[in-house]
Amino acid sequence: MRSLSKVLALALPVMVSAVAAGGEIAWPDVKSIDAARNRTKEAFSQTPAPSTTGKPSAEPMLQDIPAKPAGIDMQSIVNQYQNIQLPSALPRQTRLLVFVSLSMPEASLKRLADDAERANAVLVLRGLVNDSMQQTLRAVKTILGDKGKAAWEIDPPAFIRYGVAAAPTYVLARHANDNPSDFVAVEGDVTLSYALDFISGQRPAYSAQADEFRGRLGKVD
């Protein structure tokens, strides 16, 4: 710091002399500049160069870090994950589908829509009315009314998948897209409650699922 101060003290008179007392600029002559340059070189020659071979007075030290957080047994956690067993198969998703046609009597469709909403079933159409989505929506709205909330789907392949040839047809599909053949169907102009009672009585393998949907319907006329 002393050497740097000495350099500044030597160079400062040259810069200050550039301004005269009246505020007008008066540039120094060549002799004054050479003298100031020589004094600056002499001051720098007396400044010691920084050491490149010296060692820090104290090396940084890392504090001891515990191998594992206190109170946590890592091996126990690993063992818990090793003991987890994946299910052998995904849970089956059972669906109750009611295949209908908008050409059916309006009273029958309204009854089916009401029953499907309570049982959490899905009404399935083969296609659009006159290939028009707007006409189809108007027809469905007529069936449902202002408060109806039954679920509807347009699914032509489903008619082939479950061999549906007439409406209404009730399909209880007990699979999660892994076994499409795991279903039972009832065809005929009967109510949803009758179809579920028929499945429960005639197909014991599906009685539990049929009874679950039938319970949602409650008492019917």
C-alpha positions as CSV (number, residue, x, y, z in Angstrom):
1,M,0.0,0.0,0.0
2,R,2.9,2.4,0.8
3,S,4.4,1.8,-2.7
4,L,1.1,2.4,-4.4
5,S,0.6,5.6,-2.4
6,K,4.1,6.8,-3.5
7,V,3.2,6.2,-7.1
8,L,0.0,8.2,-6.8
9,A,1.9,11.0,-5.0
10,L,4.4,11.1,-7.9
11,A,1.8,11.1,-10.7
12,L,-0.6,13.5,-9.1
13,P,1.4,16.7,-9.6
14,V,1.5,16.1,-13.4
15,M,-2.3,15.8,-13.6
16,V,-2.9,18.7,-11.3
17,S,-0.5,21.0,-13.2
18,A,-2.7,20.5,-16.3
19,V,-5.2,23.0,-14.8
20,A,-4.1,26.6,-14.3
21,A,-5.3,28.8,-11.5
22,G,-7.8,30.6,-13.8
23,G,-9.5,27.3,-14.8
24,E,-7.8,27.3,-18.2
25,I,-6.1,24.1,-19.3
26,A,-2.2,24.4,-19.4
27,W,-0.6,21.2,-20.7
28,P,2.8,20.2,-19.1
29,D,5.9,20.4,-21.2
30,V,7.8,17.3,-22.4
31,K,10.5,17.7,-19.7
32,S,7.9,17.6,-16.9
33,I,6.2,14.5,-18.4
34,D,9.6,12.6,-18.7
35,A,10.5,13.5,-15.1
36,A,7.1,12.2,-13.8
37,R,7.5,9.0,-15.9
38,N,10.9,8.3,-14.5
39,R,9.7,8.8,-10.9
40,T,6.8,6.4,-11.6
41,K,9.1,3.7,-13.0
42,E,11.4,4.1,-10.0
43,A,8.5,3.7,-7.6
44,F,7.2,0.6,-9.3
45,S,10.7,-1.0,-9.3
46,Q,10.7,-0.7,-5.5
47,T,7.4,-2.5,-5.2
48,P,7.9,-6.2,-4.2
49,A,6.3,-8.8,-6.5
50,P,3.6,-11.0,-5.0
51,S,4.9,-14.5,-3.9
52,T,3.8,-17.5,-6.0
53,T,5.5,-20.1,-3.9
54,G,4.3,-19.3,-0.4
55,K,1.7,-21.4,1.3
56,P,-1.5,-20.2,3.0
57,S,-1.0,-19.6,6.7
58,A,-3.9,-21.9,7.5
59,E,-5.4,-24.5,5.3
60,P,-9.3,-24.8,5.2
61,M,-10.6,-27.8,7.1
62,L,-13.8,-29.7,6.7
63,Q,-15.7,-30.5,9.9
64,D,-16.4,-34.2,10.5
65,I,-19.7,-35.1,8.7
66,P,-21.6,-38.1,10.1
67,A,-21.9,-41.1,7.8
68,K,-25.7,-41.0,8.2
69,P,-28.2,-38.7,9.9
70,A,-28.7,-39.4,13.5
71,G,-31.9,-41.3,14.4
72,I,-32.5,-42.8,10.9
73,D,-31.8,-46.4,10.2
74,M,-31.0,-46.5,6.4
75,Q,-30.9,-50.3,6.3
76,S,-34.3,-50.5,7.8
77,I,-35.7,-48.2,5.0
78,V,-34.0,-50.4,2.4
79,N,-35.5,-53.5,3.8
80,Q,-39.0,-52.0,3.8
81,Y,-38.8,-51.3,0.1
82,Q,-37.5,-54.8,-0.6
83,N,-40.5,-56.3,1.1
84,I,-43.0,-54.4,-1.1
85,Q,-44.8,-56.9,-3.4
86,L,-46.5,-55.7,-6.6
87,P,-50.0,-57.0,-7.2
88,S,-50.2,-60.0,-9.5
89,A,-52.9,-58.3,-11.6
90,L,-54.6,-54.9,-11.8
91,P,-58.0,-54.6,-10.1
92,R,-60.8,-55.4,-12.4
93,Q,-63.1,-52.6,-13.5
94,T,-66.7,-53.7,-13.9
95,R,-68.9,-51.6,-16.2
96,L,-72.7,-51.9,-16.8
97,L,-73.5,-50.9,-20.4
98,V,-77.0,-50.4,-21.8
99,F,-77.0,-50.5,-25.6
100,V,-79.9,-48.5,-26.9
101,S,-81.2,-46.9,-30.1
102,L,-82.8,-43.5,-30.4
103,S,-85.5,-45.1,-32.5
104,M,-86.8,-46.9,-29.4
105,P,-90.0,-45.5,-27.8
106,E,-89.3,-42.3,-26.0
107,A,-90.9,-43.5,-22.8
108,S,-88.7,-46.6,-22.7
109,L,-85.6,-44.4,-23.3
110,K,-86.5,-42.0,-20.5
111,R,-87.0,-44.9,-18.1
112,L,-83.7,-46.5,-19.1
113,A,-81.9,-43.1,-18.7
114,D,-83.3,-42.6,-15.2
115,D,-82.3,-46.2,-14.1
116,A,-78.9,-45.9,-15.7
117,E,-78.2,-42.7,-13.8
118,R,-79.1,-44.2,-10.5
119,A,-77.2,-47.5,-11.1
120,N,-74.1,-45.7,-12.5
121,A,-74.5,-47.4,-15.9
122,V,-73.7,-46.1,-19.3
123,L,-76.0,-45.7,-22.2
124,V,-74.3,-46.7,-25.5
125,L,-75.3,-45.6,-29.0
126,R,-74.1,-47.1,-32.3
127,G,-73.8,-43.8,-34.1
128,L,-75.0,-40.3,-34.8
129,V,-78.5,-39.3,-35.8
130,N,-78.3,-38.6,-39.6
131,D,-74.5,-38.3,-39.1
132,S,-75.1,-35.1,-37.2
133,M,-73.7,-34.4,-33.7
134,Q,-76.1,-31.5,-33.2
135,Q,-79.2,-33.7,-34.0
136,T,-77.9,-36.4,-31.7
137,L,-77.3,-34.0,-28.8
138,R,-80.8,-32.6,-29.2
139,A,-82.3,-36.1,-29.2
140,V,-80.4,-37.1,-26.1
141,K,-81.4,-33.8,-24.4
142,T,-85.0,-34.7,-25.1
143,I,-84.6,-38.0,-23.4
144,L,-82.7,-36.7,-20.4
145,G,-84.6,-33.5,-19.8
146,D,-83.1,-30.5,-18.0
147,K,-82.0,-32.5,-14.9
148,G,-80.9,-35.8,-16.3
149,K,-77.2,-36.8,-15.8
150,A,-77.0,-40.3,-17.2
151,A,-73.8,-41.1,-19.0
152,W,-73.9,-41.6,-22.8
153,E,-71.3,-43.0,-25.2
154,I,-71.2,-43.4,-29.0
155,D,-69.2,-46.6,-29.5
156,P,-69.8,-48.6,-32.7
157,P,-67.0,-51.1,-32.0
158,A,-68.6,-52.0,-28.7
159,F,-71.7,-53.4,-30.5
160,I,-69.3,-55.8,-32.3
161,R,-67.2,-56.5,-29.3
162,Y,-70.2,-57.7,-27.2
163,G,-72.2,-59.1,-30.1
164,V,-75.1,-56.7,-29.7
165,A,-77.8,-57.2,-32.3
166,A,-80.8,-55.6,-30.8
167,A,-81.8,-52.8,-28.4
168,P,-81.9,-52.7,-25.6
169,T,-79.1,-55.1,-24.6
170,Y,-77.6,-55.0,-21.1
171,V,-73.9,-55.9,-20.8
172,L,-72.1,-56.5,-17.5
173,A,-68.4,-56.4,-18.4
174,R,-66.1,-57.6,-15.7
175,H,-62.6,-56.7,-16.9
176,A,-60.0,-53.9,-17.1
177,N,-59.4,-54.1,-20.8
178,D,-57.3,-57.3,-20.3
179,N,-60.0,-59.8,-21.0
180,P,-62.8,-58.5,-23.2
181,S,-64.6,-61.8,-23.3
182,D,-65.3,-61.6,-19.5
183,F,-68.9,-60.3,-19.8
184,V,-72.5,-61.4,-19.7
185,A,-75.3,-59.9,-21.8
186,V,-79.1,-59.9,-21.5
187,E,-81.1,-58.9,-24.6
188,G,-84.8,-58.0,-24.7
189,D,-87.4,-55.4,-24.0
190,V,-87.0,-55.6,-20.2
191,T,-86.1,-53.1,-17.5
192,L,-82.6,-52.7,-16.1
193,S,-83.6,-54.1,-12.7
194,Y,-85.0,-57.2,-14.3
195,A,-81.8,-57.7,-16.4
196,L,-79.6,-57.4,-13.3
197,D,-81.9,-59.8,-11.3
198,F,-81.7,-62.3,-14.2
199,I,-77.9,-62.1,-14.3
200,S,-77.6,-62.6,-10.5
201,G,-79.8,-65.6,-10.6
202,Q,-78.6,-67.3,-13.8
203,R,-74.9,-66.5,-13.8
204,P,-73.5,-66.9,-10.3
205,A,-70.0,-65.9,-11.4
206,Y,-71.4,-62.3,-12.0
207,S,-73.9,-62.2,-9.2
208,A,-71.8,-60.1,-6.9
209,Q,-71.3,-57.4,-9.5
210,A,-74.9,-57.6,-10.6
211,D,-76.2,-57.2,-7.0
212,E,-73.9,-54.2,-6.5
213,F,-75.5,-52.4,-9.4
214,R,-78.9,-53.6,-8.5
215,G,-78.5,-52.2,-5.0
216,R,-78.0,-48.7,-6.4
217,L,-81.3,-48.9,-8.1
218,G,-83.2,-49.5,-4.9
219,K,-86.8,-50.3,-5.0
220,V,-88.4,-50.1,-8.5
221,D,-92.0,-50.2,-9.6
